[in-house]
Amino acid sequence: VPELMEKMITALYMHMPDDILGFARKFLDNYVPEYNPKEMGDREYRIREGHDMFWCGAFDPGLRVFDIVMETAHGTSYNAYLLKGTSKNVLFETVKSTTTGARHPWDDTFWEQMLRRLKNHLGGAKLDYIVCNHTEPDHSGSATRLIQTLYPDAILVGTPAAIGNVEAIGNWTAFKRMPIDKEGMSLDIGGYTLQFIVAPFLHWPDSMFTWIPEMETLVTCDVFGAHLCHPGVFDDCMTERQNEVFIEANKKYYDCIFSPFKSWMRQGMDKIRHLPIKAIACSHGPVIKQNIKLLQGLYDEWSAETVVKERVVIPYVSAYGYTGEMAQEVAKGVRAEGLEPVLYNLVDADMEEVKEAMHESKGILFGVPTLVGDAPEPIWELALALNSYTCKDQYAACFGSFGWSGEGIENIDQRLQQVKIKLPLDPLKFKFRASDTDKEQCEQFGRKFARAVRGEPINERTAKEAKPKAKSSKSDVPNDGKMRKWKCIVCGEIVLSKVNPEICGACGADGDAFILIGVVGEDEVPKGDFEGRILIVGASAAGVMAAKSIRESNQKCEVVLLSGESQLPYYRPSLSHMISSPETTQDPGFWICKPKWYSQNNVDIRLQSKVTQVDHNAKVVTIEDSKHGRTYTEKYDRMILAVGSNNFNPFKDSDFPNVFGLRSYDDCWKIMGYIKEHPEVKSVVVLGGGLLGIECAESLLHLHIDVKMIDLAPRILPMQLSEGASDIYQRFLNEAGISTHLGKAPKQFESMDGLATGVMLDGGEVVEGEMIIFAIGVRANVNLAIQMGLKTGVRGIAVNRNMETSMPGVYACGDCAECEGVWVPNWSSAISQGQTAGQAACGVAEPKYEKPMAPYTLKAFGLTVYSVGAIPKETNAMTLVQKDPNAMKYTKLFFSDTQQLVGGVSLAPDQSMVVPLNNAVTQGVPLPEAIPLLTMKFTPRPAGWQRRHRIGDLATLEKQRQSWLQLLKESEVLPYMKRQKWSSVASMATTVRRMSTMPKGSLANSSFGQAPGASFSFGNNKSFNNNSFNNCSFNSDPNGSDSDK
């Protein structure tokens, strides 16, 4: 009888309307007294034979609407599972705790159902863990209640996001927790191992899977679930018809829950594809045993990347036929531009078919009449089917006819703005019937829209309708000849220009990174009243910005700017490019200010002037002027120290002619001169794997010099990149030809004949090279400050938020300054600190230094690395990651406990991510608004990039080589070319192309090794003859063509 009753009640719940359900319930109560539904409900639901894992969930057969919008014709279940180990007991998920089971035969709440089953199986034992694979209230609603009332020592297990959600749902935070904050974490409960697989956005950011290898069971929460109440609990006890209903319910569940997250689902499926799954314990519907392979295949099919067709779907409603006429004219315009228009009259169209067509089309044009002050219901149904996760790469617009006011079109247009679909055109609307002239406008409307869909940059949104533009938009700037101030949001650089700058000379960001912050002479600039002499010691970013800031606020005081360098102030981040491209210095953008700026603004700049002594009581400095060979004294009233930092040198004995630092303009010319004079330099050891070291390595590779990079850190760019991004970038550097030696401390130089020949590392390994460059990190220059008696911090000169030191009237800024215990040696911080120091020194009342976001930007090897905001070292930080190592794309976002974006890391083939990520972090956007950052499109990295930069396509390096023509003379190169063992024909050809002639026999007695797939050309050199290659040998690629051999 119980088996018969179970089949009967299952069939009734799944297939019968409510009135028959009521009759059946009454029949069972009155005519089958031996039927005890409570006992049947409490029977043992063992997940797999021989294993102590049991279903402890709750039935909700009467549910007809779930989460407001999802119809549930067959009810649902809230599945929880108890796993009993030999040492610990674990509950997976809980149930709703807020409502009574609607129309359930045994009138228990969901909480009571779960609790009764849980206690029966535990038999008085304690519950040790509650695993929340996902935290919607229907899964975690009873978690905190369970801990507070029955199991106070139970530990909640989940991702950091899940734990935070449980706190908010239960309004309680005092429970014990085990955050799953990285891949590979597991938990041994005695006899069973729980392996946690982080799988975010299935369908919340908190989601994960739990794999139990000993019983080959996967706990998935919502994934593979379905809203279907099946008292038999398992899918292998369903009839054929019930199984069909179950698969249909799975599809509906997927469409409603997971369709916006298909890319995340593909990643999730890849993480479990290799597992030998025998049972899937999901959170709704039956436990899956017989449909595992079927559902995995269906999920792959449903999650496949949608192929968006370059066509335009035109759904419309037309009460009097007028909007329909407009739709036909719009379609004519679309067709005229070569795109396929697909029209749907929603009066008789299949709405599911229309939604599918919209999803698969690049363009959507809504035909919207206005009825009773709004758009008709079918149009709203389609508009509400769009969401910002899936339509970000689509285009849309709307048109229509109206009789009174036309609000329907405006309302749909606002909905399209909300989902952030691309809107190239304003809505087009006409009162009642469109005239012939109006119809021509409709056709043009269709034409323009089609061109936008095909990629033409069309944006005809009016200022009133468009989303407010950034202050920096080029179209907002009138052509009135006024000089404006632009700020780079990436690095903080301030640029004066009449129009939007095209590129930032400091960080290399493109014009989109600039915002307009004011017009010169028209802004409310704080005024300073100091009339004495201000001496600025140091003329890099901070010193120059201090001088600029002074002159903006104060024209009365005297400004003296001292620089120890031989050149006017320049953008230090551009230094490394000079090594392979000396013409960099010819670019006006290389210099922070034009030469005439200093004289025009009455700034007395003195080059090659070093302060050696300060008498602050007398307010006199001693200056060593190496340019004129003299030493003199100079009085001052106030002083700004902007003396910067220097490369850290871990070696006591580094006085070798082939060992160089890389910190100044003169350092670069010394490196270039040594390479010019010593062509035997084939490999260079770069000490330092930071931003400067990587840029230096790129320039050396452009010159076909091998690079061996040493860094004490265990990974590349640990301060700027997360671990995942570091791993991808290191692999990329290795592919480009850089040999990396990480996590090893340099111990001493190896030397021979007065030259350094390599660097010995801890452990005895020697990294050899013909030249060594220090790019190892920086130390603040504090010697002058110590001599003056200024207070210093841990890393630099101690200053307050006015940049004032411990000595009144003396300020410090930039790399040498430590503001309230924080030392940030980068360009953007130097600019902000210099501005504050300048204002404070010239008498501006209480200027306050606000620490900038301090982003880091690196453009090298065709990739852009960008890091901004807080990059927490704590492993429990909430993060979202999107990565494609093969395409060298990686984005990681960091969130606060309140799920606001606080930091981000991006590695991409172009700069597309820089501005959006910077803006999002600056604004602290909430998590849902940050998700589009993970799905941005990038310009693909060209195939074979490493080969072109390493050994091959000489044409791409022509620009760099041309810059060397002035540095290399034939008399210096020819002796070197004889009797050399070349690493490849390409490297030989590089040198040949630097020369205008090739004398007879110049390559005699040389040998060549041909790298596989390499090619070479001697350009326009016509002076070769048969004797040029006398007694030469070639090691050809044995698998190459006959011409190679």
MARSEZA-763374 format. One record per residue (C-alpha): x, y, z. Coordinates in steps of 0.25 Angstrom, whole numbers, plus 5000, padded with zeros to 4 digits. Layout:
N
XYZ;...
END
This chain:
1045
500050005000;501150115003;501750094989;500450104982;500050224990;501450284987;501250264972;499750324973;500150444981;501350474972;500450464960;499350554966;500350664970;501050664957;499850664947;498550694954;497850834955;497550884969;496150844970;496450694967;497650714977;496650754988;495750634985;496950534985;497450594998;496050575004;495950434998;497250395005;496850455019;495450385019;495550255011;497050205013;497250215028;498450115028;499150225019;500050305028;500750415020;501550465032;502250325033;502450315018;503050455018;504050415029;504550295022;506050275019;506450345006;507950295005;508650364994;509550244990;509550104996;510650075006;510850225009;510250305020;509750425013;508250455014;507250545008;506650635019;505950745011;504450785010;503350775000;502550884995;501550824985;500550944985;501551044980;501151114967;501951234966;503451244971;504251374973;503051454968;503351424953;503551274951;502251184949;502451054956;501250964951;501850844958;502250904972;503650894977;504550834988;505550894996;506650794997;507650785009;508650665011;509250605023;510650535022;511150455034;512650435035;513350355045;513850485052;512850595047;511450615042;511150715031;509850775026;509850825011;508850945010;507650975018;506151005015;505251125015;504851175029;503751275026;502551205022;501651085023;501650975013;500451015004;499450915002;500350805008;499650675012;500450675025;500350815030;501750845034;502650965032;503850945023;504650965036;503950855043;504050755032;505550775031;505750775046;505050645048;505750575037;507150635042;506850585056;506450445052;507750425045;508650495055;508050415066;508550515077;509950535071;510350685068;510450755055;511850805052;511750875039;510750945030;511150955015;510451065007;510851044993;509851164990;509151254999;507751294994;506751295005;506151165000;507451095002;508051165014;506851225021;506951135033;508451135034;508651235045;507351185052;507951045053;509251095059;508551185069;507551085074;508150955073;509550945068;510351065074;511751005070;511350975056;512351035046;511751105034;512551065021;512451155008;513051254999;513351395006;512151444998;511251335003;511651355018;511351505016;509951475010;509651375022;509951485032;509051585025;507951475023;507951435038;508351575043;509351505052;510951495051;511351425063;511451285056;512751205053;513151205039;514151135029;514251225017;514551155003;515451264998;516251194988;516251074978;516650934984;516150944998;515650825005;515050765018;515250625024;514050585032;514550435034;514350345023;513950455014;514650575008;513850695003;514650764992;514050904989;514050954975;513851104974;512851134962;512351274963;511051334957;510351204956;509551284958;510051374969;511451414972;511451324984;511251194977;512151064978;512050914976;512450814987;513050674981;513050554990;514050464983;513850344993;512350334988;512550394975;511450494978;511350644974;510650744982;510250864973;509150944979;508351014968;509150944956;508350834950;507150864959;505750874954;504450924961;503750794962;503250724975;503450574974;503250504988;504050384982;505250484983;506150414973;505950424958;506250274956;504850244962;504050324952;503150274941;503550314927;502450424926;502950474940;504350474934;503950554922;503250664931;504550664939;505450694927;504450804923;504450864937;506050864936;505950944923;505051044929;505851054941;507151074933;506451184924;505951264936;507151244945;508451224937;508251284923;508851414927;510051344932;510451244920;511951284920;512051254935;511251124933;512251074922;513351104932;512651024943;512350904934;513850904930;514150894945;513350764947;513450694934;514550604938;513850554950;513250414951;511950454956;510950354960;509950444968;509650594967;509050654980;508350784975;507550874983;506150864976;505550744970;505950604970;507350554973;507950514959;508450374957;507950324943;507950464936;509350504939;510050494925;508750544918;508650674927;510150694925;509950694910;508750784911;509450884920;510650884910;509650904898;508851014906;510051084910;510751094896;511151224892;510151294884;510451324870;509951464868;509451494854;509751624847;508251654845;507151744851;505951684858;504751784857;503651744867;502451834867;501051854871;500051944863;498651974868;498252054855;499352004846;500152134846;501352074854;501251954845;501452054833;502652114840;503251974842;503151944828;503852074824;504952044835;505151904830;505351964815;506452044820;507151934828;507051844815;507651954807;508851954815;509051804813;508451754826;507351654828;506151714835;505251614842;503851674845;502951614856;501451664858;501351634873;499851624871;499951484866;501451454867;502051344876;502651424888;503651314891;504151314876;504251464876;505051464889;506051354883;506151444870;506451564879;507551494886;508151444873;508151574866;509151684867;508051794865;506651814871;505651924866;504451934875;503151984868;502352044880;501052114879;500552184892;499252124898;498652194910;499952264913;500952144912;501452044903;500651914900;500851794909;501551704898;502551814896;502851824911;502951674911;504051674901;504751794907;504751734921;505351604915;506651684912;507651694923;509051764924;509751634925;509351584911;509051704902;510351794904;510851764890;509451784883;508851914878;507451964879;506552074876;505052104876;504052164867;502552184867;501252254865;500452324876;499152404877;499252484889;500552494896;501452374892;501952334906;502052184902;503252214893;503952294903;503752184914;504252074905;505452164902;505752184917;505652034919;506752014908;507652114915;507452034928;507951904922;509151984915;508951934901;509552014891;508652134886;509152204874;507952284871;506852364878;505452304877;504652334864;503152364866;502052434858;500652474862;499652374856;499952334842;501352364836;501352454823;502152424811;503252514816;503152444830;503352314823;504652354817;505052394831;504752244835;505552194823;506752274827;506552234842;506652094837;507852124829;508652194840;508252084850;508751974840;510052044838;510252054853;510051904855;511051884844;512051964852;512052104847;512252204859;510852264859;510352334871;509152434869;508652434883;508252574887;508852634900;507452624906;507252484904;508652434905;509252384917;510052504923;511452504917;512752514924;513252654926;514452614917;513652584905;514352644893;512952684887;512752764899;513952854897;513652984889;514653024879;514953154886;516453154887;516453154902;517553074909;516952964917;517452874929;517252724926;517552614937;517852474933;517052384942;518052274941;519252344947;518752484951;519652554941;519152694938;519252744924;519052884918;518352874904;517252944896;516752804892;516652674898;518052614899;518252494890;519252424900;519752434914;521252454913;521352404928;520652274927;520352254912;518852244914;518052294902;517152414900;515952344907;516652344920;516652504921;515552584928;515452734927;515652794941;515652944937;516053064928;517353134931;517053264937;515553244939;515653134950;515453164965;516853134969;517253154984;518153274986;519353284994;519953405000;521353375003;522353464997;523753405000;524653314993;524253164991;525453074988;525052934982;526052834982;525852724972;525152744958;524452614955;522952594955;522752644970;523652764968;523152814955;521652794960;522052874973;522552984964;521352984955;520352984967;521153104973;520953184960;519553154959;519253204973;520353314975;520953404965;521753484976;522653384982;524053354976;524253204971;525553134970;525552994964;526852914966;527152794957;528352704959;528152654944;528752704931;527352714924;526052784927;525052704935;524452584927;523452474928;524352374936;523352254932;523852274917;525352254921;525352104917;524852124903;526052214900;526952094900;526452034887;525752164882;526752294885;525752374876;524852374888;525552494893;525152564880;523652554884;523152684891;522352594900;523552534906;523752664914;522852704926;522852844922;523252924909;524552994911;523953134910;522953094921;523953124932;524353264927;522853294924;522453264938;523653324945;524253194950;525753194952;526153054948;527653014950;528152884944;529352804949;529152874963;529252784975;528952834989;530052774998;529752845011;528652925018;528753025030;527253035033;527453135044;528153225035;527253175023;528453165014;528753045005;530153004999;529952964984;530952894976;530852934961;531552834952;531052904940;531953024943;532952964952;532653044964;532053034978;531153144984;530153174994;528653214993;527753275003;526253225004;525053255012;524353125010;524852995004;524152874997;524952744997;524552664984;525852584984;525252454980;525852314981;526952234976;527152094971;527451994982;528751924981;528951804989;530451784986;531551854993;532551834981;531751884968;532851974962;532951904949;532851974935;531851884930;530851904942;529852014941;528652064949;527352114941;526852234948;527152354940;527352414926;528852404927;528752254932;528052224919;529152284910;530252214918;529452084915;529352114900;530752154899;531252034905;530451944896;530952024884;532452014888;532351864892;531551794881;531951664888;530851684898;529851574894;529151554908;528851654919;528451614933;527351704938;527251714954;525751744956;524451684951;523651814954;523051914944;524351974940;525051844939;524051784929;524051914921;525551904920;525551764916;524551794905;525551904899;526751804900;525951694893;525651794882;527151804880;527251644879;527951644893;527551524902;527051564915;527151494928;526251544939;526551534954;525551564965;525451534980;523951524979;523351384976;522551444965;522451554955;521951694959;521451644973;521051784977;520251814965;519651674960;518851564967;519551424967;518751384955;519051504946;520551484950;520551344946;519951374932;520951494930;522151414934;521751304924;521651414914;523051474917;523651344916;523051324902;523551454898;524951414901;525251464915;525851364925;525251384939;525951344952;524951374963;524951364978;526451364979;527251464985;528451524978;529751494986;530951544979;531551584965;532351484958;533551554950;534751534941;535751634935;535051754942;533651724937;532451664943;532151534937;530851494944;530151494957;530151384968;528851354974;528551284988;528751134986;530051164977;529351174963;530051274954;529251354944;530251404933;530251524924;531151624917;530451744924;529651764937;528551864939;527951904953;526451924952;526251854965;525351954973;525552084980;525952144993;525552284997;526652394997;526652435012;528152475014;527952615012;526752615022;527552535032;528652645031;527652755034;527052675046;525752645040;524852535045;524852415036;523852295036;524052155033;524252175018;524352325015;524352475021;523152485031;522152585026;520652615030;519552635020;520052775017;521352715013;522052785024;523252725031;523552725046;524252855043;523352975040;523453035026;524052915020;523252815012;523452685005;522752614994;522852504984;523652374985;524452434997;523252465006;522452375015;521152435018;520552395032;521252255031;520952225016;522052225006;521552214991;522652234981;521952254968;521652364958;520152394962;520452404977;521652494973;520752584965;519752594976;520752614987;521552724979;520252794977;519952794992;521352834996;521352954986;520053004991;520452995005;521853065003;521253184995;520253215006;518953145002;518153115015;518152975019;518252895007;518052745009;518752635002;517752524998;518352394994;518052364980;517652224975;519052204971;518852124959;520052044952;520052034937;521051954929;521051954914;522051854909;522151734899;520751774893;520051754906;519451854916;519551824931;518751914939;518551904954;517652004962;517152024976;517251924988;517851784984;517651714997;518751605001;517751545010;517251415004;515751435008;515551555000;514351544991;514751544977;514251514963;515151464952;515051454937;516251394930;516751344916;518251304918;518351264903;517851404899;518651474910;517451534916;517151534931;516251624940;516151614955;515251694963;515351714978;514051754987;513851805001;513051735011;511851815006;512151764992;512651894986;513751894976;515051944983;516151894974;516451824961;517551764952;517451754937;518351684927;517951704913;518451724898;518051874898;517551984907;516051964907;516051924921;516852044927;515752154927;514552064931;515251994942;515852124948;514452194948;513752074954;514852064965;514852214968;513252214969;513252084977;512152024969;511351904975;511651764970;510551754960;510951884952;512451824952;512051694945;512151764931;513651784933;513851634933;513251624919;513851734911;514351714897;515851734894;516651744881;517251614879;518751594881;519251574867;519651424864;521151394865;521451524873;522551454881;523351414868;523251554862;523851614875;524851504877;525451454864;524651484852;523951594845;525051694843;524151794837;523351814850;524751854857;525151954846;524752074853;525652034865;526851994856;526752124849;526952204861;528252124863;528852164850;529452294856;530052214868;530752104860;531852134850;532352034840;533752034845;533251984859;532351874854;533151814842;534251754851;533251694860;532551624848;533651544844;533851404851;532651414859;531751304863;530351364861;529151304868;528251324856;528251374842;527251474847;528251534857;529251544847;528351614837;527951714848;529351764848;529551764833;528351854831;528951954840;530051974830;529952044817;531051964810;531551824812;533051804807;533551684800;533851564809;533351634821;532551504826;533751414823;533951304833;532651324840;531651224844;530151234845;529051154853;527651164847;526551174857;525351084852;524351174844;525251294844;525451374832;526351494828;526651594818;527751694815;526851804810;527351884799;528851854801;529351814787;530851794790;530751654794;531551554784;531951414785;533251444793;532451504804;532151374810;533451304807;533751184817;532351214824;531551094830;530051094832;529251014842;527951004835;526650954841;526650814837;525150814835;525150944827;525050964812;526050944802;526351094802;526551084817;527650974815;
END
